[in-house]
Amino acid sequence: MRIGTGFDVHAFGPGDSIVLAGVRMAHSRGIIAHSDGDVVLHALCDALLGAAGLGDIGMHFPDTDPLWRGVASSRFVSTVMEMLSVRGWVVGNADITVIAEVPKLAPYRLEMRRTLAQLLGVGENQVNIKATTTENLGFLGRREGVAAQAVVLLAPKPG
């Protein structure tokens, strides 16, 4: 068994929606990022890569590479999952916390959980999504962006 953690943050910018956990949400702002800026999936990738001892998301999907410009972050997760599978790892569970004042995640939580479970190849009961605020403190509290942290447990592939 191996445990990994990940964290990501992006600032809000021009736009009318954001993507979190692969789910597009209407919002008064967009995200400033090289890819789609999905902080949940970026933190998840870092947690998965860290647990497997494979570095971090920037090593595999650098924001200096035009190949990744505007890409859906679900592609990052799929690629990382292939890397883990080849090395004999499966996801035991994933626990994710979104840190933001806005948007409110309650209307999207079930879809986020389903999307994450599908990307990770696990049951919905193996994925948890939480949301918290910073009680109006700091740049997140001033509604300047969104952050996420992820913790994953990897287990050896059965058989």
C-alpha distance (Angstrom), angle and dihedral (degrees) to the residues before:
residue distance angle dihedral
M1 . . .
R2 3.80 . .
I3 3.80 131.8 .
G4 3.80 126.0 -151.0
T5 3.79 135.3 -179.1
G6 3.77 132.1 -157.3
F7 3.79 138.3 -175.3
D8 3.80 133.0 -171.9
V9 3.79 137.0 172.1
H10 3.80 134.0 -174.3
A11 3.78 133.1 -177.6
F12 3.77 123.2 -122.0
G13 3.79 116.7 -112.1
P14 3.78 139.9 155.7
G15 3.77 117.3 -24.2
D16 3.77 144.4 77.0
S17 3.81 102.7 -112.1
I18 3.79 144.1 30.5
V19 3.79 133.7 -153.3
L20 3.80 120.9 -129.8
A21 3.82 122.4 174.1
G22 3.80 88.5 -8.3
V23 3.81 92.6 -57.0
R24 3.81 120.0 119.3
M25 3.80 112.6 -137.2
A26 3.78 128.3 -169.7
H27 3.80 108.6 -116.5
S28 3.78 138.4 161.2
R29 3.83 90.0 -115.2
G30 3.78 139.6 33.9
I31 3.80 130.4 -137.7
I32 3.80 127.1 -95.4
A33 3.80 105.4 -133.8
H34 3.79 145.3 122.8
S35 3.82 91.9 -119.8
D36 3.81 124.6 25.3
G37 3.83 88.3 -61.5
D38 3.82 95.9 -125.9
V39 3.82 99.2 169.7
V40 3.81 91.8 -171.6
L41 3.79 94.0 57.1
H42 3.80 92.4 40.8
A43 3.81 91.6 53.2
L44 3.81 89.2 44.8
C45 3.82 91.9 52.7
D46 3.80 90.8 50.8
A47 3.81 90.7 49.8
L48 3.81 92.2 49.0
L49 3.80 93.6 45.5
G50 3.80 91.9 45.4
A51 3.79 93.5 51.1
A52 3.80 89.8 52.4
G53 3.81 93.5 44.9
L54 3.80 91.5 -117.3
G55 3.79 101.6 130.8
D56 3.78 121.8 -116.2
I57 3.78 142.8 -54.3
G58 3.82 93.0 -93.0
M59 3.81 91.3 59.7
H60 3.79 93.3 53.9
F61 3.83 101.9 31.5
P62 3.83 106.7 25.4
D63 3.80 117.3 -167.9
T64 3.80 87.6 -135.1
D65 3.82 90.9 67.1
P66 3.82 113.0 90.3
L67 3.82 88.3 -152.1
W68 3.82 88.8 77.5
R69 3.83 98.1 45.2
G70 3.80 109.6 127.6
V71 3.81 92.9 -7.3
A72 3.80 120.7 152.6
S73 3.79 107.1 -107.7
S74 3.79 89.1 -134.5
R75 3.83 84.8 79.3
F76 3.80 88.8 60.5
V77 3.80 91.1 52.3
S78 3.82 92.7 47.0
T79 3.79 91.1 50.7
V80 3.80 92.3 47.5
M81 3.80 90.8 48.5
E82 3.82 89.3 53.8
M83 3.81 89.4 51.2
L84 3.80 90.2 51.7
S85 3.80 94.1 46.2
V86 3.81 92.2 53.3
R87 3.80 88.4 52.7
G88 3.80 92.9 49.6
W89 3.83 100.7 -104.6
V90 3.79 131.8 132.9
V91 3.79 129.5 -177.2
G92 3.80 115.2 -99.6
N93 3.78 94.2 -174.8
A94 3.80 143.1 -33.6
D95 3.79 127.6 -144.0
I96 3.80 117.3 -168.5
T97 3.79 132.6 -174.8
V98 3.80 121.5 -164.0
I99 3.80 113.0 -155.7
A100 3.80 113.7 -157.7
E101 3.78 143.6 111.6
V102 3.82 90.2 -137.7
P103 2.94 145.7 66.3
K104 3.79 103.4 34.7
L105 3.80 107.9 -128.7
A106 3.81 101.8 -159.0
P107 3.83 94.5 95.6
Y108 3.83 90.8 50.6
R109 3.80 102.5 36.5
L110 3.83 97.8 98.8
E111 3.81 93.2 47.0
M112 3.81 90.1 47.1
R113 3.79 91.0 51.7
R114 3.80 92.7 48.1
T115 3.80 92.3 48.1
L116 3.80 92.4 49.3
A117 3.81 92.7 47.4
Q118 3.81 90.0 51.7
L119 3.81 93.1 48.4
L120 3.81 91.4 48.5
G121 3.81 95.1 43.0
V122 3.80 92.9 -124.4
G123 3.78 138.5 113.8
E124 3.78 120.5 -86.3
N125 3.81 88.8 -112.6
Q126 3.81 87.8 65.7
V127 3.81 93.3 60.0
N128 3.78 126.9 68.4
I129 3.81 128.3 -174.3
K130 3.78 122.0 -165.6
A131 3.78 130.6 176.8
T132 3.76 130.4 -155.5
T133 3.78 138.7 166.2
T134 3.78 131.6 -139.5
E135 3.83 90.8 -124.5
N136 3.82 89.8 -108.6
L137 3.82 92.5 -55.9
G138 3.81 124.5 135.2
F139 3.79 129.5 -9.6
L140 3.81 92.2 -42.6
G141 3.79 90.3 49.8
R142 3.80 90.0 51.1
R143 3.82 87.5 56.1
E144 3.82 93.2 -114.5
G145 3.81 95.1 133.0
V146 3.77 150.1 -27.2
A147 3.81 133.6 -101.4
A148 3.79 137.2 -169.5
Q149 3.76 137.6 -167.5
A150 3.78 126.3 -161.1
V151 3.78 136.2 -166.1
V152 3.79 121.7 -168.6
L153 3.76 136.6 -177.5
L154 3.80 117.5 -148.0
A155 3.78 122.1 -160.6
P156 3.79 131.4 -170.3
K157 3.79 112.2 -91.2
P158 3.81 108.6 -99.0
G159 3.78 118.7 -110.4
